Amino acid sequence: MSDTGKDDTSDTPNPFLPSPEDIQHWTSVMGRAQQMMLEYALGQANQGNSAAAGLFDPASWLQNPTTQAWAEQSTKMWEQGARFWTSLATLQPPFAPAADAPKDKRFADPDWTANPVFALIRQTYGLLTEQLLTTTRTMAGLDDHARAKMEFAARNMAEALSPSNLAITNPEVIKRAVETRGESLLKGLKHMLTDLSRGQLSHVDPDAFEVGVNIATTPGKVIHETDLYQLIQYEPTTKDVFTVPLVIFPPWINRFYILDLNPAKSFVAWAVEQGLTVFMVSWKSADTSMSEIVWDDYIASQVDAIDTVRELLDVPHVHSIGYCVAGTTLAATLAMLAARGEGDKVKSVTFFTAQVDFELAGDLKMFVDDSYLALLQQLSAGGFLDGRYMAATFNSLRGRDLIWNYVVGNYLLGNDYPPFDLLYWNGDVTNLPAKWHRQYLIDLYRDNRMVIPNSLSAMGTPIDLKKIETPAYIQAGREDHIAPLASVWRLMDHLSGPKTFLLAGSGHIAGVVNPPAAGKYQYWTGDNDAATLDDFIASATETKGSWWPHWIGWISEQDSAKTAAKGARIPGKGAKKAIEDAPGRYVKQR
């Protein structure tokens, strides 16, 4: 009150009190939201007659109890609407915000510390989360595997229940909603319903990229194909090329073009520029016709690709790269060839973040118990596992970054999708042959049979990794959560030939896809005769930037001979005629 007796605040607009125009707009927004949800429900009902909408609908991973609880809370936001904005202005809890709250990008908005309401919410969440995780870690009577599973589940539950994941308890979402008069929430709802319909969380606009148009564009030809893979030969860009060609085996759980995202990031284009004749295997995404595909089929395909290149270019051997799971089977292929006296078909092998010893394989080992294997069998009734399930599994390993970060950004804040090619690739899922996938999880991840000499056979030949004398370049990522550093190091223990170990900065993808021009990260080299990983790290020397130049130097050391880039070195000009332009049909099949 002023000395005139008049209320000085009577003419001051309350930022939380909606105007009649705002109320009208909010009513319109909620009406449109209800219409969108009704149309989604009708669409789901119409799909109910198809088998895909039943038990085996990949959308069901988004409909677990935690996510449903989140969706219910988000729906309440619409119902409470303008009433919430009005009531928020009157909240005055006797609570002092913490000035030294730990850094957490989920709570980067200043209101998480400056506003007493949200500071209390945040600190309460922190205390409950810590109590949950501490209780799990100290629970008695659990073996290591059971404790790891419980900690993983507790961590994921804590991340899912973060107040930042709910519109009604996230100050940034509230402010955005007020500023846009609800349009941000409406846009986010549209994103959410679209994702629910397609059964997959979107990280980028699915229409932002097109394979072969603005991604996977390095010029080349498909020169060979089978029912399981296509073989791409890339066009040379140098007058002379290394006599020994390079064959790359990417993981069959992903599309090959992680190594050919765009000209600036493409390992393929860079390798061609270094003078290598590059061949790439493009695996076919599984369908019902591949229900009987097993370990031997992938190994036979790797041998077929190696022999096809050798015969086409009339060379005795090839350089080879195996990325992740393809590196695992490449090791089995080399062991089989060595046992047959044919090991010299491969001049060198490079392993990108690959494992052969799965004792230290990390969080993925939690997905190989009987209950999970039974679930996989249920989900793979058609003879193949829909790649969306595998994508959800990998996303769950980094749920805060790869799930809830996008729930907040895409659904609650209504952000536009970023045009990020790596995230597009990450969401471009590949179906897996069910029989082979189950065999891989049991024999390797669960039972770790690959490191037991002669426990497994490849194409009828018992395999022993100790028989591999091929020079090996072993690359690992310091922050890799898919193929942990300690697990990749075990290759050093199981191969008998000369070995070079390189530790790259970053993780499973960025640690590999790190072009020199980017000037990012670093790598470490050290004593390749070190008895342990700790000994290697203790002796290691750090070098800034990409490790690719180090690798091409190593390749040149194996064989530096050159030949003219003509004849069969040009895709389609040799005995193998061009079938189609790169990147081929298989990589585009869903």
N, C-alpha and C positions, 0 to 999 in steps of 0.2 A: 504494500500500500504506500502511496506517496503522501506528502503532507496535505494534499488536496482531498485525500480520502478516496481517490480513484484507484482502482486496481491497474497497475502499470502493465500487467501481463495480459490484460483482457484483449488487447489488439495484436498480441504476439501469436502467430500461428504455431500450433503444436505440430512438429514434423511427423509425429506418429498418429495424429488424428486425421483420417482421410476426409477429403472434401466430398461434397455430393457427386462431383464429376468422377472422383477416384472410386467412390463406392459403385457408381454405375459401370465404370470400366472393369472393376474387380468382378462384378456380377457377370459381365460379358466374358471375362477370362474364365471364370469358373464354369460358365455354361459351355464354352468351347472345350474345356478340359473334360467335362462330363460326356460331351459328344465324342471326343477322341477315345475315351475309355469304353464307351458303348460300342463304337465301331470296332475297337480291338477285340472286345468280348464276342461280338457277333462273328468276327473273322475266325477266332479260335473255335467257336461253336461249329462253324462251317467245316473246319478242318477235322472236327471230331470223327468224321466218318472215315478218315484215312488212317492207315496203320501208323504213319509217321507221327501222328498226333498223340499216340498212346504212350506206353511205357518207354519206348525207345526214342522219344522226341528229345533232341539235345537241348531244347529250351528248358527242360526240367532242371538243368543245373542252376538256372537263375531263379528257380522256384523252391529253393530249400528253405527251411524254417527261418534261418537268419535273414535271408533276403526278403522273405514274405513279411517278416516283422518290420524290416526297413520300409517296404512298400506301403504297409498299413500306416506307419507313422507319416510317410510322405503324403498319403491321401488325406490324412487329418489336416494337413496344412491347407488343403483346398477348402475343407469344411469350416475351418476356423477363420481363414481369410482376414478380412478387415478387423474383426474383433481382436485378433492377436496384436495387430499394430497399435491399436488403441490401448490395450491393457499393458503393453510393454513399457509405455512411458511412465506408468505409476509404480513400477517395481523399484523398491528401495531397500534391499536387504542389508543388514548390518555386517558387511563383509569387506575386508580390505584385500584388493588384488595383490598377488605375489609379484614382486619386482624382478625376481631372479628365476623365472620359470625356464625350464630347459628348452633348448631349441628343438622345434618339431614343425616341419613345413605345413602339417595339417592345421596348426594353430598359429599361422603367420600373421593373420589379421590382428591389428593392434587391440581390438576389442576383447580378444581372448585374455589379455592381461590387464587392460585399462578399465574395462567395464566389469563392475562387481558381479553382475549376474553370470556372465560368461566365464569369468575367472573362477567362480565357484564351481560351475559345471565342469570346467576343464580339470581343476584340481581334484574334484571328487572322482572323475573318470580316471585320473592318474593313480589315485590311491587304490581304487577298486581293481584296476588292471594289475598293479604291482602285487596286490594281495592274491589275485587269481594266479599269476605266474609263479609267485613264491610258493603257494600251496601246491601247485603242480610239481615244481622242482623238488620239494621236500617230502612228497608223498611216499610213504614206506611201502615195501613189498612189491615194487615194480622192477622188472628187468630193464636193461638199457633200451631195448626196442620199444617196449610199452611206454617207458617214460618219454622217449623221443616223440612218439605219436601223441601222447597227451600234451606235451609242451607245444607241439605244432598246432594241435587243435585249439589249445587255450590261446595261443598267440593270434591265430586267425579269428577266433571269437572276439578277442579284445579289439582287434583292428576293425572288425565288422560293426561292433557296437560303439565305436567312437562317436561322440556327439557331433563331430564335424560331418558325419555321414547323414545327418538328419536336417532337413530344411528348418525345422522349428527350433533347433539348438545350434545353428551355425550363423554367427553374426554377418559373415560375408554374404551368405545366401539371402538373409533377411534384407540387408541393404540393397543388394542387387534387385531383389523382388520389388522393394519400395521404389527404387529408381526407375524401373521399367514398368511399374504398375502391374506386375504379375506376368508380363510377357516372357521373362526369362524362365520362370517355372513352367509356363506353357510350352516353350520351346524344348525345355528339358524333358517334359513329359512325352513329347513327340519322339525325342531321341530314345527314351526308355521303352516305349511301346514298340518302336521299330526294332530295337534290339531283342525284345522278348519274342517278337514275331519270327526273327531270323535265328533265334536260339544262340546268340553270340554277342558278347560285349564288344562294341565298336570302339576302337582307339582313334580311327581316322575316318574321314568320309570315304565310303567304299567306292564312290565314283570318281575320286580324285586321281586315280592312277589306272592305267591299262597296260597290262603286260605286253611287251613288244612295241609299245607306243612311246611311253615316257618312263618306262622301267623295264629292265632286262633288254637293253637295246644294242649291245655290242654285236656288230655284224658277224654273221656266220650262217651255217647250213646244218640241218639235220641230215647226217649221211648214213645212219644205220638205226634200225629200231627193232625191238622185240615186243612181246606182250607185256614186258615189265619195265622197259626203259627205252628212251631215245638217246642217241649219241650225237652231240653237237660238236662240229669243228668250226673254230673261229678263224676269220680272215686275218692273215698276217699284215702287219703294218711296217715291217722292217725288210730291208733288201735281203739280209741273211738271217737265218734262224738257228737256234740250237739244234743239233742233229737229233738229240734225244727229246722226244715230245713229252708233253705233260697230260696226264689223264686225271681229272678231278671227280671224286665220288662225294657228292653232298649227302646230307642225311635224308633218308626217305620219309622222315616225319615232317619235313618242311619242303618248300619249293626251293629249287637250286639257286634262284636269282638273289639270294642273300649275298652271293659273291658277284652279283652284277646288277646292283641297285640302280645306279646311274653312272655316267662317264666319270664323274669326280670321285665316286666311292668304289668303283668296280675293280675287284681284284682280278677278274678275268681280263678286262681291258688293259690294266697295268701289266699283267704277266705277258700279254701279247706284245706290248710296247717294249718289254725287256728282251724280246726275241724268242719267246717260247711258242711252239706250236701247241695250242691249247685245245683240249677236248673236254667236254663236260657231259656227265651223265645226268639225264633228266628222268627221274623216276615217275612211274605212272601212279596216280592216286587210286587207291584200291576200290573195287566194286565187287559185286557178287561173284564175278567170274574168277576172282583171285582168292577165294576162300581156302584153297589148299596150298597157297604159297607159304613156304617155310624158309628157314635159314639157308639151306642148300641152294635155293633159287636165287637169293641175293648174291651168294658167293659165286655161283655159276655165271651170273650176270657180270660181276666184276672181272672174272677171268675172260669172259667173252669180249668185254670192252677192251681189255688189255691186248688180247690177241687180234682183235679187229684193227686196232691202231698199228700194231706191229706189222701186220700184213699189208695194210694200206700204204704205209710209208717205207716198207721194206727195211725196218730197223730191228735189231735184236732185243731191245728193251725200251722201257718207258720210265719216266718219273711218275710218281703217283702221289695224290693227296687224298686223305680220308678225313672228313669233317664229322666230329661227334660220333653218332652211332655207326655211320658208314666207315669211320676209322676203326671201330671195333671189328666189323666184318672184314675190313681190309687186312687187319692183322691176322684174322683166321685164314683169309685167302693166301697171304704170304706164307703162313705156317704150312698150309696144304701144299703149295707149290714147292716149298723147301723139302718137304717129305717126299715129294715125287721127283726131286732132282731138277726142278724147273724154276728155282728161285731167281736165276739170272734174267728172267723175263722182266723183272722190275729193277731198274738201276738204283732208285732211291725211293723212300717213302717219307712223306710228311704227314704228321698227325696234328690236326687242328682240334684242340680240346677233346681228345678221345680217351676212352677208358678201356682197359682189358681186365683189370683187377677191380672188382666192385665192392671190396670190403669197406672202403671209405667213400662210397658213392653219394653220401649226403642225404638230403631230405627225400629224394625220390625213392629211396629204399623203403620208405613208409608205405609205398603204394604196391607192395608185393606180398601182402599177407593173404590168407585164404579168403577173407571176406571181400577184399578188393578184387581179387582174381575172379571170384564168383560174380561180382557186380559187372566186371568187364565181359564175362561170358554172356550175361543177360543183355548187356548193351550191344553185343555184337552178333545178335541172332541172324543177321543177314550175311554173315561171313566176313564182315569187315567192321572196324571201329570208326565211327564218324569222327573226323578230325576235330570237331568242336569240343568233344570231351577231352581230348589230349590238350587242346589249347587252354581249356579251363583248368586242367591239372597244373600245367606250367605256370599259368597266371597265379594260381593259388600259392605257389612257392614264394611269390613276391606280391602278396595280396594288397598290401598298402599302396604299392606303386602301380601295379598293373590292373587292379580291380577298383578299389575304393577311391583312388585318385581320380579315376575317370567317372565313377558314379557321381562324385561331387561336381567335377568340371562339366561333364556332359549332361547330367540329369538335373542337378540342383541349381547350378549356375547358368545352365543353358548356353555354354560356350560353343562357339563354332569349332568344328573339328580341325586339328592342325594338318597341313599337307605334308606329312612326314612319311617318307617311303619305307623306312625301317619298320614303323608301326603298321603300315599297310601289309608288308610282308609277314609280320608277326600274326596278323589276322587272316592271312590267306592259307587256310588250313588244308591238310592233306589227310585223306582216309588211310587207315592202316589195315593190312590183312590180319584178321583176328587171330588165326592160328599161329602165324609168325610172331605177332606181338606178344601173345601169351607165352610162347616158347622163349622169347627173348627175356621177358621179365623173370621167368622161373629159372632158366638155365644160367643166366648171367647175373642179374641183380640179386635174386634170392639165394641161389645155390653157388654162385661164383665158380662155376665149373671151368671157365675158360683158362684159368691159371693152373688147373690140375692137368698135368700131362696126359694126353690120350683119353681124357674123360669125354671130350666131344669129338665128333667127326665132321668133316666137311667133304661133301661129294664122295663119301665112302672112305675117306682117308683120315685116320686119327691125327689130331693136331697137337703140336707141342710148340708153344711160343718160343722156347729156347732154341729151336732150330732156325729161327729167323736171323739171318746174317746180313740182311739188306741194310745199308746205311740209313739211319733214321734221324729225322728232324722232328723233335717233339715240342710243340707249342702249348702252353697252358696260360689261362687267364688268372691273374691274382685274385679277382673278386668273382670268379665263376661260381654260380650256385647250381648249375646243371651238371657240370663235370668238375668237381672241386679240385683245386690245385694238388692237394695231397694224393688224390686218386689218380690224376693224370701222371703224376711223378712215378707211379708204380710201373709204367712202361719201361722206365730205366732199369728196373729190376728183372724184367722178363724177356728182354730182347738180347741177343748175343752179338749183334753186329756193332759197328761204331755208331755212337749216339751223340746228338747235340741237343741239349735242353735249353729252351728259351722261355722265360717268364715275361708275359706281356701285361701291361697295365690294363685295368678295366676287366670286363667279364666275358661271358660266353659268346657274345656277338660283337660288341665294340672292341673287345680285345683282339678279335680276328680282323674285322673290317675296319682297318685304321690306315687309310692311304697316306703316303708321305706328305702330300701337299697340304693335308689338314693340320700338320704340326701338333698333333694331340698325343697325350699319354707318354709312355716310355716303355722300355723293356730292359730286362736284366739278363746278362750272360755270365757264366761262371765256370766252375770246375766240373766238367762232364764226367769225371771219375769220382765225384763226391759220393760217399757211402749213403748219405741221407739227404732229404730235402733241406733240412736245417743246415747241413754242411754246405750245400750248394748256395743257399741264400747268404750264408755268412761270407762266402767268397765272391759273391756276385758283384758285377759292375753295372751301374745304371747308365743307360743311354736315352736321351730325350728323343721323342718322336716315334715314328713307325718302325716296326721290326721288319717290314717287307724287304728293304734293301739288304738287310743281314741275310735273309733267306735266299734271295737271288744270288748273293755271293756264295752261299753254301752250295746252291745248285750248280753254279759254274765250277766250283771245286770238284764236284762229282764227275763232270764231263763238260769241257768248254768247247768242244768241236762244233763248228758251224757248217751250214749248207745253204744253198740258194733257196729262197722262198718261191718255188715254182713247182709246176706239175702237181703231184698229189698233196703238196703243202698248201695248195689253194683249195678250199672246200668245193667238192663236186667235180674237180678236175682229174681225180685219180680213178681207181677202179670202183670206188664207192660214189655213185652219183647222188646229187642233192635230192632229198625227198621233199624238203620244204625249208623255208627260211627259219633261222633262229628267231624266237626261242622254241618254236615247235608247238605241236598240239597238246602234248601230254601235260605241260606245265599250266595250260589253260583249262584243263578238265577239272570239274568239281565233283 
